[in-house]
Each structure stands twice: as C-alpha cells, then as structure tokens.
Amino acid sequence: MGITILDCYTDEPAGLGVPPYLGTYPRYIAGYLGKPATYATIDDLRFYKRYGSVRKEPKKSEKTDIYTYNLTVHADAMKQVLATTDTLIIVLGVHVPGRYLSAVPGTVHEVMSLLKDEPCKKILTGPAIFGTQLQGGKLSEQYDSTFFDKVDPMLYRFAYEDVAAFAVAGASIIKQIPYPLMIEIETGRGCDIGKCSFCTEPLKNAIAFRKKEDVLAEIREFYRLGARFFRLGKQTCFYTYPDAVPLLESIRRECPDISVLHIDNVNPVKVMKDHREGDRITKAIVEHCTSGNIAAFGIESFDKEVVRANTLNTLPEVGYQAIRVINSYGSQRGEDGMPRFLPGINILFGLRGETKKTHEENMRYLQRVYDEGLMVRRINIRKIAVFPGTSLAEKDGDKYLKKNKRHYFRWRDDIRQKIDFPMLQRVVPSGTVMKGCYAEIYDGNTTFCRQFGTYPLVVGVKGRLELKKFYDVRVTGHMLRSITGVVAN
C-alpha cells in the first residue's frame, strides 16, 4: 500500500499553486516522505468519480472543461491508484480567491463528497487549516474534522532547515505531470510589517528567509529535470529578501536557458524606503528576469482613512511614487513583446472604514497614474474574504461588505472602463507581437492563449488552435482585461 498526494491547489497572499503554477506544498511533502509517492490532482479525482475515467472532447460550440483539464499521468488509473493508497495527503486552501483560466481549486465540501467511499487514511493539510474560500465577499469555508483522520499543519509548515532537502528531493514529482508548469519558488515566509487587518499571513508564519544556496539548489534540480518556467513568488515582498540581487545573478548564470524568470509580491514601501537599495534591486530584476514581469503591489486602497483603519502597509503617495520608480526602469519592451517590468495593483472592497470617498480616492490616484503616461500591467479588484483570527474578522466581519455591496459593481466598472481599457491599449498596442503564447482552452470557436508568466494576459484567437502548443500572436484588439489576436507565425 502506498501514499498519494492529492493536490487540490492553493492560493494565498504569499504564494500561488493553481495551474499553470505548481505550488510548493505537494513538492515539499513528496521530499519529506523520503520514498516514492503518487502525485495526483483534484482534476484526476473528478475525472474518475464524475466521468468514470471516460475522456470527452468538447464540441465546437462548447468550452473546455477546466474541472478536468489538469490531468496527471495517473488520470486513467485513478481507480487503481486509490485502491492501492493507504494514506491520502490532501493539499487544499484558497485565501485570495481569483478567477482561473484553466483550473478550478477543490473545496473541502467537494473533496469530502468525492472521497466519502474511499477507505484510505485521509490527512488534510495546506491553507485550508485556517479556512478556505473560492469566492470573495464570503466567510471562509471550514473543514469538518470528523471526516479527516488527521489535520496536519506540520506538513504545511516545514522548518527551513528541513525544506532545504525536501525541496530538492520533491522536485521529481514533475515527472508525473505531462505538461509544462510555472514552478513557484519560495524565498521567505511571514511579513516584516504584518499588520493588515485582513491578511492571514501573520497568523501562519513568523518572518523567515531561505538561504540563497538552498533556493538555488532547488531551481537547479528543477532545471535539470527540464523545467524552464520559474517565479520567485512565494514571499510577501521580494525586495525584503536579503540576497535578492545575488540570487537573480546566480540563477541566470547557472541556468542560462530559463525561458521565464519572474517575481511576484512587492511591498511599495520597500521600493521607496531606501532609494539606493530599492533602485539596485529594480535594476537587477530588469536585467536578469525575463520581460512581462510584474511587481504585484498590495496597495489595497488609495483612501488614507481606510489605510489607517486597516493598518495597511502603504500610504497612497508612497504607492504612487513606487509605481513611478518601477516604470522608470522597466517600461521598455522586451524580448517577448511585453514591457520588461511593470507594477500591478491590488484593490480590495470591504475593508474597514470603506465609504463612497474610498472609490473617489482610488479613481483619483489611478487616473493620475494614467494621465502621467505611466503603465500598470493589471489591476486586481476583489471583494475581501473574511478569515477567522484576522483583525477584520474579530472587529468587523463582513460589516462593510454588506454596507457597500450595492456600490461594488459600479465601482469596479468605473475602474475597468476608465482605467483598465485605455491602460491595456498603452501596455500592448495593436500590432504588438506577443511571443510564446500557450494555447490553453477553447471557448466555442475561440482559443484562449497566455504567455507563461506572472499574471499573463489572456489572448483570444479565433479558431481552434491545437492546445498545449506555443504560438506567436499579433495583437488586433482590446477588451477590458484581455486582448484579441491572430497567429503571427
């Protein structure tokens, strides 16, 4: 009898494990086990339980079934896999709900429904220990402790002295995945500010950083195994990592054929606090990372009162100045057709103290960014999910979500129509050739493609291209948050 790791996908403030990203937790667990383990996805389980392991091609009028899109090499044999599994380790949990093009994370209720007749020992781990929620604006979904034989946070939070070995050993699970993925690489955990009212990161982790050599050893192993897409994304702020510049230099020197090297989270305060050091890191990112890269700024709100009420990390003017700095170094177009390095902005609805003035301030600053000729690659707007243990949950819960619910569509539409649309035309003008777009799914007679990267743009191409192949695409038009194009090669 064996052990199976069931990846139901994870999405946190400091880390993404939803395809086309491969998260850290199943890899670390595979390394920790110290013996061969089966890696399967929630898609494999759905394929067996819901479809009887019978493959169905979507009709020309249909959309690709993203519930069963990410099948491993075990998909057709899941009945046998489960029959020979003594222990099933379930990795699950979403803390920052998003919209995913080609995957649907599992929920606690779904997993319980699909596994209710399986006699194997079931261990739950991952962010779901603190609650999980696929939709913003809702309270978290809690696990049922009577269903699982064990709920094990240890499998979710290994000490870094152990991760050094586990991360390298666990990289081998990519042999069980028959398609390319973006490898999410962890550099640190916890937040050195750690006061935002909504954030679960301080509840889960004390501030700690991995050694540069340990990070590099993991990347080298993935590189040896054929991985070519990497994101240094599993941290609250890349600029806080003590060896940010030496790490980037070493990766490019030792793994010269990497196709994509990106980062993710950046605290705007860190860009601005020490101008000389902030500029040094920004220059290194532009030099050593590949183009299309994004600094995801957790600004959350440009309303000073909301910033103070929720002890957010960034005052509006600091956020604006950080946007300028990133633009000054990263706005030139790179090898894949995208600007080399641009800021991204997160905006949250439902924070403590939110009023109509909050939206006015958000629009004022976003319009200022646009009017001054600056670029922002994307603006993520979401309703907050309220998790137990956070300051927001303890003092306010969903009070402001309910209070302002009637305004949210209009507020979001204002940003989409007045900022997102013209900004997208600036970032990728018509005629731009975006290289290396991966054909992911069909929606009727349209193929949706994306480059591998951090928050890549969705490109709609008329006709049905062969999926899971790469194409160069010429931009022909713009939607609010996506673009249209034609194959250029």
Buried (B, 14 or more C-beta within 10 A) or exposed (E): EBBBBBBBBBBBBBBBBBBBBBBBBBBBBBBBBEEEBBBBBBBBBBBBBEEEBEEEEBEEEEEBBBBBBBBBBBBBBBEEBBEEBEBBBBBBBBBBBBEBBBBBBBBBEBBBEBBEEBEBBBBBBBBBBBBBBBEBBBBBBBBEEEBBEBBBEEBBBBEBEEBBBBBBBBBBBBEBBEBBBBBBBBBBBBBEBBEBBBBBBBEBBEBEBBBBEBBBBBBBBBBEEEBBBBBBBBBBBBBBBEBBBEBBBBBBEEBEEBBBBBBBBBBBBBBBEEEEBBBBBBBBBBBBBBBBBBBBBBBBBBBBBBBEBBBBBBBBEBBBBBBBBBBEBBBEBBEBBBBBBBBBBBBBBBBBBBBEEBBBBBBEBBEBBBEEEBBBBBBBBBBBBBBEEBBBBEEBBBBBBEEBBEBBEEBBEBBBEBBBBEBBBBBBEEEBBBBBBBBBBBBEEBBBBBBBBBBBBBBBBBEBBEBEEBBBBBBBEBEEBBBBBEBBE
